[in-house]
Amino acid sequence: MLKKRMILIVWVFMLYLLASPLAVYASTDYFPHACADYFPQASEYIRSTTVEIIPQGNGILFVKNQLGATRRVDKLGIKILKIQTLKNGSWQSIDTPVRNDYLYNASTYIYNFYYNGTPGTQYRSYVEFYVENGGGSETKIVTSTPKTAN
């Protein structure tokens, strides 16, 4: 009898919770610049980055680099891009195909290219992305996952 009564009490309590309206209120106290078009980001200027090396065969590597800003900005692009290879257990730069390449008054930057490597050698791409807007700026360093040229 006691077991049935406990089950009934739990059942009634659950029904009460389901039937009761729950009020939820949002506050802008945590976001002092809150407005309709503002969304909190981990970065003020950089929304996303992609740095990837894709082996194509015969030692050729496709190097993919993309930068997305949080909005249209004054300047965005690559400060420096280095191709690196693993030698004696550490990554060493062997080529710098890009320096100071920028777009202006844009929100997306893409720089893709083919690189002639040596089959059997492991490579990675080291990129310093840069975004500038309204007197502020941000740099983000990204390295690709190492890939072996085939």
N, C-alpha and C positions, 0 to 999 in steps of 0.2 A: 504494500500500500504506500509506504514511504517513497519507494522508487518511482511509482506512478505519479505521485504528487510532485516530486522533484522534476520529473520530465515535463509535467504540466506547467510548472512555474517557469522553467527554462523556455518552453514553447511560447507562453504568454509574453515573456520578456522579449523574445526575438520578434514577435509580432508587433509589440510596442515600438521597438527600435525601427522596424521597417515602416511603420505607419507614421512615425514622428518626422516632421520636416527638419532637415538639418540645414542650418544657415552657414554659408561660407562667405567671407568678405575678403576682398583683395585690397591691399594697401600699397600706395606708392612710396611709403616711407623708406623702403629699402633701395629704391631707384630714384634719386633726386632729380634726374633728367627725364623722368618717365613722361612719355607722350604717346600718341597713337602709332607713330612710326618708329619707335625706339624699342629694340629688343636687347636685353643684356647679352653680352658676348664675352668670351674668354679674352679676346683681344679687341682693342678699340678700332684698329684699322684692318687687320687681316682676318678674313672669314675662313679661308681654306687654302691649302697648298697640296700639290701633288708633285712628287719627284720619283721617277721610275725609269729603270733601264730594262729594255726588252730585247733579248738576243734574237737576231734575224737569220743567223746562219752565215757561214763564210767569214766569221769574225766581226760581222756588222752588228752594231747595237743601235736600237732606236731609243733615244733619250727624250723622255717626256717631262715637261716642266710647266706647271700651271699655278697661277696665283689669283685668288679671288679676294677682293676688298669688301669690307662691310657695306660700302656705298661707293658712288662715283667719287674718285679722289683726284688730287692735283697731279700726282706722279706715282707710278708703280712699275716694278720690273725686277731685274736681276742686277745686283751689285757685282757679283762674281759667280761664275760656275766653273768648277774644276772637275776633271775626270781623274779619278784616283784608282790605283791598283794596290793590291796587297803584296808587300815585299818585306821579308824577314819579320812577319808578324805585325806590321803596322801599315796603315794606309798612307801612301805617298802620292802627291799630285804629279801627274805626268803631262797634263795638258790643261789649258785654260781657254776654252772656245768662246766664252762670253764674258765681257766686262762692261758694266755701266750701260745696259740696254733697258730703256724705259718707254712706257706709253704715258701720255698726258691726258687728263680729263677722261679717265676710263675707270672701269670697275673690275675688269678681268684682263689678265695678261697670260699669254700662252707662247712658249718658246720650245718647239720640238725640233729635233735634228737627228741625223744619222752620224754615228761615230765608227771609224774603222779601227777595230781592235784586233787582237791576236787570239785565234781559237785556243781554248784551254786556259786562258787567263781570266782571273776574276777582276771585275770592275765595279765601281760605285760612282755616283754623282754627288758632289758636294755643292750646295746652292745657298747663296745668301740673297733672300728675297728682301725687297725694300718697298715701303709704302710711305708716302708723304701727303699730308693734307692740312691746310689751314695753319701752317707753322709747326705742326706736330709730325712726328715720324715714328716708324717702327721697322726693325730689321728682324727677320726670322731665318735661322740657319736650319736647313733640312738636308739629310743625306738619304740616298735611295738604299733600298735593300740590295746587298751585293749580288751580282749575277755573273755567271761564267759565259764568256763568248763561246759560241759553238760554230 
